[in-house]
């Protein structure tokens, strides 16, 4: 198995984010490490940057936004691994209903928007589009033989 890249946040950071305390070697710590690895992979794929040094260690230049989004996605997966959105049970007759959000580690639209600004190929913002037409090639014009040229409409 290949060596996994370092996650963008630590298990300690995730525990602080969740307001809990658990050791990295505990079962919860190991589960948190997996959630962080998956969230880090999603963030790296979304942005297109690994933030890794040549030796495989984490670069000190990781933007805070990338770390925060990693913590939010990993926190969702850690707290609610099944993606349960709603569960209800009836009182007299047993009636159990579950609704699930997206299961596993995922990024919300807001998180994707935030990460989009970190991407190397960011395409947002204000720009200009040239709407002026260049010279028209007469070979592509219809002409009925008269002196007045009939040009095709362009919309």
Contact map, one row per residue, 1 for C-alpha under 8 A:
11100000000000000000000000000000000000000000000000000000000000000000000000000000000000000000000000000000000000000000000000000000000000000000000000000000000
11110000000000000000000000000000000000000000000000000000000000000000000000000000000000000000000000000000000000000000000000000000000000000000000000000000000
11111000000000000000000000000000000000000000000000000000000000000000000000000000000000000000000000000000000000000000000000000000000000000000000000000000000
01111100000000000000000000000000000000000000000000000000000000000000000000000000000000000000000000000000000000000000000000000000000000000000000000000000000
00111110000000000000000000000000000000000000000000010001100000000000000000000000000000000000000000000000000000000000000000000000000000000000000000000000000
00011111000000000000000000000000000010000000000000010001110000000000000000000000000000000000000000000000000000000000000000000000000000000000000000000000000
00001111110000000000000000000000000110011000000000000000010000000000000000000000000000000000000000000000000000000000000000000000000000000000000000000000000
00000111110000000000000000000000000110010000000000000000010001000110010000000000000000000000000000000000000000000000000000000000000000000000000000000000000
00000011111011000000000000000000000100010000000000000000000000000010011000000000000000000000000000000000000000000000000000000000000000000000000000000000000
00000011111111000000000000000000100100000000000000000000000000000000000000000000000000000000000000000000000000000000000000000000000000000000000000000000000
00000000111111100000000100001001100100000000000000000000000000000000000000000000000000000000000000000000000000000000000000000000000000000000000000000000000
00000000011111110000000100000000000000000000000000000000000000000000000000000000000000000000000000000000000000000000000000000000000000000000000000000000000
00000000111111111000000000000000000000000000000000000000000000000000001000000000000000000000000000000000000000000000000000000000000000000000000000000000000
00000000111111111100000000000001000000000000000000000000000000000000001001100000000000000000000000000000000000000000000000000000000000000000000000000000000
00000000001111111111110000000000000000000000000000000000000000000000000000000000000000000000000000000000000000000000000000000000000000000000000000000000000
00000000000111111111100000000000000000000000000000000000000000000000000000000000000000000000000000000000000000000000000000000000000000000000000000000000000
00000000000011111111000000000000000000000000000000000000000000000000001000100000000000000000000000000000000000000000000000000000000000000000000000000000000
00000000000001111111000000000000000000000000000000000000000000000000000000100000000000000000000000000000000000000000000000000000000000000000000000000000000
00000000000000111111100000000000000000000000000000000000000000000000000000000000000000000000000000000000000000000000000000000000000000000000000000000000000
00000000000000111111110000000000000000000000000000000000000000000000000000000000000000000000000000000000000000000000000000000000000000000000000000000000000
00000000000000110011111000000000000000000000000000000000000000000000000000000000000000000000000000000000000000000000000000000000000000000000000000000000000
00000000000000100001111101011000000000000000000000000000000000000000000000000000000000000000000000000000000000000000000000000000000000000000000000000000000
00000000000000000000111111011000000000000000000000000000000000000000000000000000000000000000000000000000000000000000000000000000000000000000000000000000000
00000000001100000000011111011100100000000000000000000000000000000000000000000000000000000000000000000000000000000000000000000000000000000000000000000000000
00000000000000000000001111101100000000000000000000000000000000000000000000000000000000000000000000000000000000000000000000000000000000000000000000000000000
00000000000000000000011111111100000000000000000000000000000000000000000000000000000000000000000000000000000000000000000000000000000000000000000000000000000
00000000000000000000000011111110000000000000000000000000000000000000000000000000000000000000000000000000000000000000000000000000000000000000000000000000000
00000000000000000000011101111111000000000000000000000000000000000000000000000000000000000000000000000000000000000000000000000000000000000000000000000000000
00000000001000000000011111111111100000000000000000000000000000000000000000000000000000000000000000000000000000000000000000000000000000000000000000000000000
00000000000000000000000111111111110000000000000000000000000000000000000000000000000000000000000000000000000000000000000000000000000000000000000000000000000
00000000000000000000000000111111111000000000000000000000000000000000000000000100000000000000000000000000000000000000000000000000000000000000000000000000000
00000000001001000000000000011111111100000000000000000000000000000000000001000100000000000000000000000000000000000000000000000000000000000000000000000000000
00000000011000000000000100001111111110000000000000000000000000000000000000000000000000000000000000000000000000000000000000000000000000000000000000000000000
00000000000000000000000000000111111111000000000000000000000000000000000000000000000000000000000000000000000000000000000000000000000000000000000000000000000
00000000000000000000000000000011111111100000000000000000000000000000000001101100000000000000000000000000100000000000000000000000000000000000000000000000000
00000011111000000000000000000001111111110000000000000000000000000000011001000000000000000000000000000000000000000000000000000000000000000000000000000000000
00000111000000000000000000000000111111111000000000000000000000000000000000000000000000000000000000000000000000000000000000000000000000000000000000000000000
00000000000000000000000000000000011111111100000000000000000000000000000001000000000000000000000000000000100000000000000000000000000000000000000000000000000
00000000000000000000000000000000001111111110000000000000000000000000011011000000000000000000000000000000110000000000000000000000000000000000000000000000000
00000011100000000000000000000000000111111111000000000000000000000000010000000000000000000000000000000000000000000000000000000000000000000000000000000000000
00000010000000000000000000000000000011111111100000000000000000000000000000000000000000000000000000000000000000000000000000000000000000000000000000000000000
00000000000000000000000000000000000001111111110000000000000000000000000000000000000000000000000000000000011000000000000000000000000000000000000000000000000
00000000000000000000000000000000000000111111111000000000000000000100110000000000000000000000000000000000000000000010000000000000000000000000000000000000000
00000000000000000000000000000000000000011111111111000000000000000000000000000000000000000000000000000000000000000000000000000000000000000000000000000000000
00000000000000000000000000000000000000001111111110000000000000000000000000000000000000000000000000000000000000000000000000000000000000000000000000000000000
00000000000000000000000000000000000000000111111100000000000000000000000000000000000000000000000000000000000000010011001000000000000000000000000000000000000
00000000000000000000000000000000000000000011111110000000000000000000000000000000000000000000000000000000000000000011011100000000000000000000000000000000000
00000000000000000000000000000000000000000001111111000000000000000000000000000000000000000000000000000000000000000000001100000000000000000000000000000000000
00000000000000000000000000000000000000000001101111100000000000000000000000000000000000000000000000000000000000000000001100000000000000000000000000000000000
00000000000000000000000000000000000000000001000111110000000000000000000000000000000000000000000000000000000000000000000000000000000000000000000000000000000
00000000000000000000000000000000000000000000000011111000011011000000000000000000000000000000000000000000000000000000000000000000000000000000000000000000000
00001100000000000000000000000000000000000000000001111111111000000000000000000000000000000000000000000000000000000000000000000000000000000000000000000000000
00000000000000000000000000000000000000000000000000111111111000000000000000000000000000000000000000000000000000000000000000000000000000000000000000000000000
00000000000000000000000000000000000000000000000000011111100000000000000000000000000000000000000000000000000000000000000000000000000000000000000000000000000
00000000000000000000000000000000000000000000000000011111100000000000000000000000000000000000000000000000000000000000000000000000000000000000000000000000000
00001100000000000000000000000000000000000000000000011111110000000000000000000000000000000000000000000000000000000000000000000000000000000000000000000000000
00001100000000000000000000000000000000000000000000011111111000000000000000000000000000000000000000000000000000000000000000000000000000000000000000000000000
00000111000000000000000000000000000000000000000000111001111101000000000000000000000000000000000000000000000000000000000000000000000000000000000000000000000
00000000000000000000000000000000000000000000000000111000111111000000000000000000000000000000000000000000000000000000000000000000000000000000000000000000000
00000000000000000000000000000000000000000000000000000000011111000000000000000000000000000000000000000000000000000000000000000000000000000000000000000000000
00000000000000000000000000000000000000000000000000100000001111100000000000000000000000000000000000000000000000000000000000000000000000000000000000000000000
00000001000000000000000000000000000000000000000000100000011111110110000000000000000000000000000000000000000000000000000000000000000000000000000000000000000
00000000000000000000000000000000000000000000000000000000000011111110000000000000000000000000000000000000000000000000000000000000000000000000000000000000000
00000000000000000000000000000000000000000000000000000000000001111111000000000000000000000000000000000000000000000000000000000000000000000000000000000000000
00000000000000000000000000000000000000000000000000000000000000111111100000000000000000000000000000000000000000000110000000000000000000000000000000000000000
00000001000000000000000000000000000000000010000000000000000001111111110000000000000000000000000000000000000000000010000000000000000000000000000000000000000
00000001100000000000000000000000000000000000000000000000000001111111111000000000000000000000000000000000000000000000000000000000000000000000000000000000000
00000000000000000000000000000000000000000000000000000000000000011111111100000000000000000000000000000000000000000000000000000000000000000000000000000000000
00000000000000000000000000000000000000000010000000000000000000001111111110000000000000000000000000000000000000100000000000000000000000000000000000000000000
00000001100000000000000000000000000100110010000000000000000000000111111111000000000000000000000000000000000000000000000000000000000000000000000000000000000
00000000100011001000000000000000000100100000000000000000000000000011111111100000000000000000000000000000000000000000000000000000000000000000000000000000000
00000000000000000000000000000000000000000000000000000000000000000001111111110000000000000000000000000000000000000000000000000000000000000000000000000000000
00000000000000000000000000000000000000100000000000000000000000000000111111111000000000000000000000000000111000000000000000000000000000000000000000000000000
00000000000001000000000000000001001101100000000000000000000000000000011111111100000000000000000000000000100000000000000000000000000000000000000000000000000
00000000000001001100000000000000001000000000000000000000000000000000001111111110000000000000000000000000000000000000000000000000000000000000000000000000000
00000000000000000000000000000000000000000000000000000000000000000000000111111111100000000000000000000000100000000000000000000000000000000000000000000000000
00000000000000000000000000000000001000000000000000000000000000000000000011111111111000000000000000000001100000000000000000000000000000000000000000000000000
00000000000000000000000000000011001000000000000000000000000000000000000001111111100000000000000000000000000000000000000000000000000000000000000000000000000
00000000000000000000000000000000000000000000000000000000000000000000000000111111100000000000000000000000000000000000000000000000000000000000000000000000000
00000000000000000000000000000000000000000000000000000000000000000000000000011111111100000000000000000000000000000000000000000000000000000000000000000000000
00000000000000000000000000000000000000000000000000000000000000000000000000011111111100000000000000000011000000000000000000000000000000000000000000000000000
00000000000000000000000000000000000000000000000000000000000000000000000000001001111100000000000000010011000000000000000000000000000000000000000000000000000
00000000000000000000000000000000000000000000000000000000000000000000000000001001111110000000000000011111000000000000000000000000000000000000000000000000000
00000000000000000000000000000000000000000000000000000000000000000000000000000001111111100000000001111000000000000000000000000000000000000000000000000000000
00000000000000000000000000000000000000000000000000000000000000000000000000000000001111100000000001111000000000000000000000000000000000000000000000000000000
00000000000000000000000000000000000000000000000000000000000000000000000000000000000111110000000011110000000000000000000000000000000000000000000000000000000
00000000000000000000000000000000000000000000000000000000000000000000000000000000000111111000000111100000000000000000000000000000000000000000000000000000000
00000000000000000000000000000000000000000000000000000000000000000000000000000000000001111100001111000000000000000000000000000000000000000000000000000000000
00000000000000000000000000000000000000000000000000000000000000000000000000000000000000111110011110000000000000000000000000000000000000000000000000000000000
00000000000000000000000000000000000000000000000000000000000000000000000000000000000000011111111100000000000000000000000000000000000000000000000000000000000
00000000000000000000000000000000000000000000000000000000000000000000000000000000000000001111111000000000000000000000000000000000000000000000000000000000000
00000000000000000000000000000000000000000000000000000000000000000000000000000000000000000111110000000000000000000000000000000000000000000000000000000000000
00000000000000000000000000000000000000000000000000000000000000000000000000000000000000000111111000000000000000000000000000000000000000000000000000000000000
00000000000000000000000000000000000000000000000000000000000000000000000000000000000000001111111100000000000000000000000000000000000000000000000000000000000
00000000000000000000000000000000000000000000000000000000000000000000000000000000000000011110111110000000000000000000000000000000000000000000000000000000000
00000000000000000000000000000000000000000000000000000000000000000000000000000000000000111100011111000000000000000000000000000000000000000000000000000000000
00000000000000000000000000000000000000000000000000000000000000000000000000000000000001111000001111100000000000000000000000000000000000000000000000000000000
00000000000000000000000000000000000000000000000000000000000000000000000000000000000111110000000111110000000000000000000000000000000000000000000000000000000
00000000000000000000000000000000000000000000000000000000000000000000000000000000000111100000000011111000000000000000000000000000000000000000000000000000000
00000000000000000000000000000000000000000000000000000000000000000000000000000000011111000000000001111110000000000000000000000000000000000000000000000000000
00000000000000000000000000000000000000000000000000000000000000000000000000000000001110000000000000111110000000000000000000000000000000000000000000000000000
00000000000000000000000000000000000000000000000000000000000000000000000000000000001000000000000000011111010000000000000000000000000000000000000000000000000
00000000000000000000000000000000000000000000000000000000000000000000000000000000111000000000000000011111110000000000000000000000000000000000000000000000000
00000000000000000000000000000000000000000000000000000000000000000000000000001000111000000000000000000111110000000000000000000000000000000000000000000000000
00000000000000000000000000000000001001100000000000000000000000000000000011011000000000000000000000000011111000000000000000000000000000000000000000000000000
00000000000000000000000000000000000000100100000000000000000000000000000010000000000000000000000000000111111100000000000000000000000000000000000000000000000
00000000000000000000000000000000000000000100000000000000000000000000000010000000000000000000000000000000111110110000000000000000000000000000000000000000000
00000000000000000000000000000000000000000000000000000000000000000000000000000000000000000000000000000000011111110000000000000000000000000000000000000000000
00000000000000000000000000000000000000000000000000000000000000000000000000000000000000000000000000000000001111111000000000000000000000000000000000000000000
00000000000000000000000000000000000000000000000000000000000000000000000000000000000000000000000000000000000111111100000000000000000000000000000000000000000
00000000000000000000000000000000000000000000000000000000000000000000100000000000000000000000000000000000001111111110000000000000000000000000000000000000000
00000000000000000000000000000000000000000000010000000000000000000000000000000000000000000000000000000000001111111111000000000000000000000000000000000000000
00000000000000000000000000000000000000000000000000000000000000000000000000000000000000000000000000000000000011111111100000000000000000000000000000000000000
00000000000000000000000000000000000000000000000000000000000000001000000000000000000000000000000000000000000001111111110000000000000000000000000000000000000
00000000000000000000000000000000000000000010011000000000000000001100000000000000000000000000000000000000000000111111111000000000000000000000000000000000000
00000000000000000000000000000000000000000000011000000000000000000000000000000000000000000000000000000000000000011111111001000000000000000000000000000000000
00000000000000000000000000000000000000000000000000000000000000000000000000000000000000000000000000000000000000001111111001010000000000000000000000000000000
00000000000000000000000000000000000000000000001000000000000000000000000000000000000000000000000000000000000000000111111101000000000000000000000000000000000
00000000000000000000000000000000000000000000011110000000000000000000000000000000000000000000000000000000000000000011111111000000000000000000000000000000000
00000000000000000000000000000000000000000000001110000000000000000000000000000000000000000000000000000000000000000000011111000000000000000000000000000000000
00000000000000000000000000000000000000000000000000000000000000000000000000000000000000000000000000000000000000000000001111100000000000000000000000000000000
00000000000000000000000000000000000000000000000000000000000000000000000000000000000000000000000000000000000000000001111111110000000000000000000000000000000
00000000000000000000000000000000000000000000000000000000000000000000000000000000000000000000000000000000000000000000000011111000000000000000000000000000000
00000000000000000000000000000000000000000000000000000000000000000000000000000000000000000000000000000000000000000000100001111100000000000000000000000000000
00000000000000000000000000000000000000000000000000000000000000000000000000000000000000000000000000000000000000000000000000111110000000000000000000000000000
00000000000000000000000000000000000000000000000000000000000000000000000000000000000000000000000000000000000000000000000000011111000000000000000000000000000
00000000000000000000000000000000000000000000000000000000000000000000000000000000000000000000000000000000000000000000000000001111100000000000000000000000000
00000000000000000000000000000000000000000000000000000000000000000000000000000000000000000000000000000000000000000000000000000111110000000000000000000000000
00000000000000000000000000000000000000000000000000000000000000000000000000000000000000000000000000000000000000000000000000000011111000000000000000000000000
00000000000000000000000000000000000000000000000000000000000000000000000000000000000000000000000000000000000000000000000000000001111100000000000000000000000
00000000000000000000000000000000000000000000000000000000000000000000000000000000000000000000000000000000000000000000000000000000111110000000000000000000000
00000000000000000000000000000000000000000000000000000000000000000000000000000000000000000000000000000000000000000000000000000000011111000000000000000000000
00000000000000000000000000000000000000000000000000000000000000000000000000000000000000000000000000000000000000000000000000000000001111110000000000000000000
00000000000000000000000000000000000000000000000000000000000000000000000000000000000000000000000000000000000000000000000000000000000111110000000000000000000
00000000000000000000000000000000000000000000000000000000000000000000000000000000000000000000000000000000000000000000000000000000000011111000000000000000000
00000000000000000000000000000000000000000000000000000000000000000000000000000000000000000000000000000000000000000000000000000000000011111101000000000000000
00000000000000000000000000000000000000000000000000000000000000000000000000000000000000000000000000000000000000000000000000000000000000111111100000000000000
00000000000000000000000000000000000000000000000000000000000000000000000000000000000000000000000000000000000000000000000000000000000000011111100000000000000
00000000000000000000000000000000000000000000000000000000000000000000000000000000000000000000000000000000000000000000000000000000000000001111100000000000000
00000000000000000000000000000000000000000000000000000000000000000000000000000000000000000000000000000000000000000000000000000000000000011111110000000000000
00000000000000000000000000000000000000000000000000000000000000000000000000000000000000000000000000000000000000000000000000000000000000001111111000000111000
00000000000000000000000000000000000000000000000000000000000000000000000000000000000000000000000000000000000000000000000000000000000000000001111100001111000
00000000000000000000000000000000000000000000000000000000000000000000000000000000000000000000000000000000000000000000000000000000000000000000111111001110000
00000000000000000000000000000000000000000000000000000000000000000000000000000000000000000000000000000000000000000000000000000000000000000000011111001100000
00000000000000000000000000000000000000000000000000000000000000000000000000000000000000000000000000000000000000000000000000000000000000000000001111100000000
00000000000000000000000000000000000000000000000000000000000000000000000000000000000000000000000000000000000000000000000000000000000000000000001111111000000
00000000000000000000000000000000000000000000000000000000000000000000000000000000000000000000000000000000000000000000000000000000000000000000000011111000000
00000000000000000000000000000000000000000000000000000000000000000000000000000000000000000000000000000000000000000000000000000000000000000000000001111100000
00000000000000000000000000000000000000000000000000000000000000000000000000000000000000000000000000000000000000000000000000000000000000000000011101111110000
00000000000000000000000000000000000000000000000000000000000000000000000000000000000000000000000000000000000000000000000000000000000000000000111100011111000
00000000000000000000000000000000000000000000000000000000000000000000000000000000000000000000000000000000000000000000000000000000000000000000111000001111100
00000000000000000000000000000000000000000000000000000000000000000000000000000000000000000000000000000000000000000000000000000000000000000000110000000111110
00000000000000000000000000000000000000000000000000000000000000000000000000000000000000000000000000000000000000000000000000000000000000000000000000000011111
00000000000000000000000000000000000000000000000000000000000000000000000000000000000000000000000000000000000000000000000000000000000000000000000000000001111
00000000000000000000000000000000000000000000000000000000000000000000000000000000000000000000000000000000000000000000000000000000000000000000000000000000111
